Amino acid sequence: MKKKITEILHIKYPLIQGGLAIVSDAKLASAVSNAGGAGIIGAGGHDADWMEEQIDLARKLTDKPFGVNIVLMAEDKDEIVDIVCEKKPDFVTFGAGNPIPYIKRFQELGIIVIPVVPSLRLAKKVEAAGADALIIEGLEAGGHIGRQTTMALMTNVIVNVDIPVIAAGGISDRRGIMAAMAMGASGVQMGSRFLISEECPAHVNVKRRIVESTDIDSVILGYTIDHSVRVLKNKFVDSYLEIEYSDEPREMLKGRMRGIYAKAVVEGDVENGMIQVGQSLDVLNEILSCNEIIKRLFPDKE
Ligand SMILES: Cc1cc2nc3c(=O)[nH]c(=O)nc-3n(C[C@H](O)[C@H](O)[C@H](O)COP(=O)(O)O)c2cc1C
């Protein structure tokens, strides 16, 4: 019998707040953890000093477990890994990159390791390397994505690994949680839902634009260069897609995304910035506190 993610992480509800580059700080993570889920401080877009500060702050804001998301493609990943090892949050998840060389180092320090994977092949690899659990993230998710849907990943992966599996991608309400659990998932990870929470420091223009958006408003950028990112349609996205699907050379396409996400979440430019968000948009229609979000996801919460 697989151990439950709630038992592994010592959390009340089987819910993880996904790492959100630039905007998942200690305040957001601790609000989620205080409400009974597992909050995450995201290293994406920040340096090791910021991470150190945020872990210290989260310790002041909550006595509940919280984690850290490390993007393994980042140039300063080694400094971030060192500081995380020193500060010892309860668990780590990994964004883009190969987590296998890091698993044992974290575990020897008592840190639980939960890689994010987009395929069964990688799920089996991280399981063989000793991961405590894994997150499968389907292409319905906001941000950088793989090529399988959440439903297909749940179908393909859950029955083929022995460690607990957390489902992510397009899960934004209680029905999504119940569907994932019915598929055998041990829990879910939500990103977009918390991006528009009150505590998330993302610019309010971004949150409002997401609230106004509907099912077909998100598209994938960078599919043709194997650098897929799910974002909301806007002026920037229109011009990007025009080049991506034209005969023009594609070398510059990856570079064209650089700094554009910050333009949206930090500066609030919702036309020339890149708003990363998942597909389950029609239930993302209110900016709520993390406590209220989790109360609605788990109505038995007292
Ligand atoms: C704005 C935004 C930023 C994200 N940044 C990261 C990141 O830095 N690292 C990571 O592993 N995943 C990142 N993700 C993915 C989330 O952690 C989560 O897996 C995903 O949002 C789940 O799908 P959903 O958006 O449909 O809830 C990001 C997602 C969004 C929407």
The ligand as an ORCA input file, in Angstrom:
! r2SCAN-3c Opt
* xyz 0 1
  C       2.840     31.699    -13.321
  C       3.387     30.312    -13.181
  C       4.731     30.125    -12.871
  C       5.233     28.831    -12.708
  N       6.550     28.662    -12.337
  C       7.035     27.423    -12.074
  C       8.372     27.248    -11.600
  O       9.140     28.203    -11.416
  N       8.794     25.975    -11.343
  C       7.978     24.880    -11.542
  O       8.414     23.742    -11.296
  N       6.691     25.033    -12.005
  C       6.221     26.262    -12.248
  N       4.903     26.416    -12.646
  C       4.013     25.224    -12.679
  C       3.222     25.101    -11.346
  O       4.079     24.833    -10.278
  C       2.113     24.010    -11.418
  O       2.675     22.745    -11.625
  C       1.102     24.300    -12.479
  O       0.699     25.644    -12.391
  C      -0.112     23.381    -12.335
  O      -1.083     23.625    -13.302
  P      -2.256     24.738    -13.147
  O      -1.601     26.024    -13.523
  O      -3.295     24.337    -14.137
  O      -2.710     24.691    -11.736
  C       4.395     27.701    -12.869
  C       3.042     27.907    -13.201
  C       2.529     29.186    -13.356
  C       1.062     29.368    -13.664
*
